[in-house]
Amino acid sequence: MGAVAGVIIVIFIVRMLSGSIKVPPIALAFGVKLAVFVFTITMVQATAPEVASAVLHVVVFVLIWVPIPLLQWIVVPLRMPRAAYWTVRIGWPLGLTKEIEASAVVYGALALARTSPSEAAISWLERKLRSSEPMQGAGVVAAGLLAALRKDIDQARGLLAIADRMHARLIPRSMRLIARDWLVVDAARVGNWHRVIRLGRHGMTRLRWSYSMARIGERLTGDPKAWRNWQLWPCFLWAPRRRVTYPLFRRALRVPVRQSVSPDAPPSITGLPLTLGGFARVLERANAHDGELLARSIDTVDHDLNSTHEMIEQRLGVLGGRGDAGSVLAQFRQRLIDLVTPLIEDDPYLARAAQPDSIMEQAVWQVRRRLLGDIDARCKDYRERTAGEDSLDLIAEWEAWARLTTSATRLLELDSAAENILFQMIYAPVCNFAVYQHNGRKRIALAHDMFVWLLAYAQGAPEARQLLAKNVQAGIAGI
Amino acid sequence: MTTHDPLAAWRSNPFFVLEVPTDATPTEVERAGQRLLALLALGSAGAGTYETPLGPATRDADRVRQALAALRDPQQRVLHELWANVAPADGPASGHSNAGPWEEAGHALGWSALWAR
């Protein structure tokens, strides 16, 4: 009987290896784990004394069946990147079987982030990531965390944003959670609560902590639709990380819920020095993410500037200047634009508050021009590399794609009406490049992400939409 | 996301750098500039920093020379007078002060190294 079972198992393994039987990786991992577990327990019982046997039972059980809690509660907090990496490789967590090496790098990077990361440790993890194939969601999260460890925060933001919006078949939930949490913390640490709200409430997948943070953010920003205390409490209690989030939660509870969107009263005192003082305070970090306040403050300065025309003429006369007041005022307004532009570059969502023909709108146009130039250059690069069949290594390709999507997302945050222009610019070069990556380089996940992204903006182009939908389906079949 | 200082350029206003009032005469401006250059050349400890209505800032000899050059041009001088006449930023700005940064965010998640400078 045993011999028959053995023969059946051998036939099954041979047919599986030859490809005639396809087994999902998760089922394969489960089977292997079960076999290893049974074999190890049998060996331990046969050889080890009673106490040692019990200890080994526990060790084997934890390593094989619950490696993720072991990582999250013990290995990562103990700041052991290599141990974290090998725990994933050996433990083979069931949810991460598609990209086990990349997932191991993610946990290694998380352990490293808790300490002062050494160059050698980062390079070691990077080498491990480069040897991992295929590279899907976990690989992108790993590349993003490694970029963050190297202090390339923009690159990290771009990569982790890709991971956050990735198709569910390409990224395990636990990896999306890491990407989302990083993005939420990155926005919250500088007080960009509007971004926290967008991430937590409008992301493709709702995750408890980011959702709770979004609700807290609504309360902090005085959103009239913010939840009351009795609604906020259960949300907070349901989310993880309650102890560390509690001080922030308390801060949110102190903010009363407003009944309606009533703009803050404009400054009652006027005069350029005072309005400039108010503008300076708005520019400071604490309020820089409030677009409406920023726009009102700039408009007030602009308004008060008109009353200084005569005074400027007088001063120029006294100083013996040859210029006119109009030229001084134009330079003043240009400096105003120069001060606001970096803020809009950092948080394009601020631009939503710009009024037509205002100083802020001029700053918005400046940023818009720069972003369009950047996108155009990247599209040209894709066009040339498609024609020359020239491809970078997989991590570098994901990084290049992250840079393009970051610029495009910023442009759309800045001006949602730019969607059609953007699509016209990027459709042909990105689609052709994605086809080359799919057919020529077998980089299915990268190509699929490109098709999905393009499809989301192809509303006004039915033919392109049809083609992209077909390519997306082809990608899903290949994943 | 804001990681730079949005007021840095404003703090470099020539009147702030030279620590002279906006109604100072050209002679007073020159004298203040030369005095600062001499102090900086001697390595005076206090000469490298200055106070502005927007907070403290640092200066070097190059910045002092640039400030002097800017104030010699009448049109530039009037422009800088406008920017230098700013009420001190001591009161809270209107808006939602509770909506400020969550400084402990990175530490709270145990990811301090990711944002450390």
Interface residues (C-beta under 8 A of the other chain):
Chain A: V76 P77 L110 L112 A113 R114 T115 S116 P117 L145 A148 L149 K151 I153 A156 R157 D181 W182 V185 D186 A187 A188 R189 V190 G191 N192 W193 R195 L220 T221 G222 R241 V244 T245 P247 L248 R251 A252 R254 V255 D264 A265 P267 L272 P273 L274 L276 G277 G278 A280 R281 V282 L283 E284 R285 A286 N287 A288 H289 D290 L293 L305 T308 I312 R315 L316 L319 G320 G321 R322 G323 S327 V328 Q331 F332 R335 D338 L339 P342 L343 D346 D347
Chain B: M1 T2 T3 H4 P6 L7 A9 W10 P53 L54 D73 P74 Q75 R77 V78 L79 E81 L82 W83 N85 V86 A87 P88 A89 G91 P92 A93 S94 G95 H96 S97 N98 A99 G100 P101 W102 E103 E104 A105 G106 A108 L109 G110 W111 S112 A113 L114 W115 A116 R117
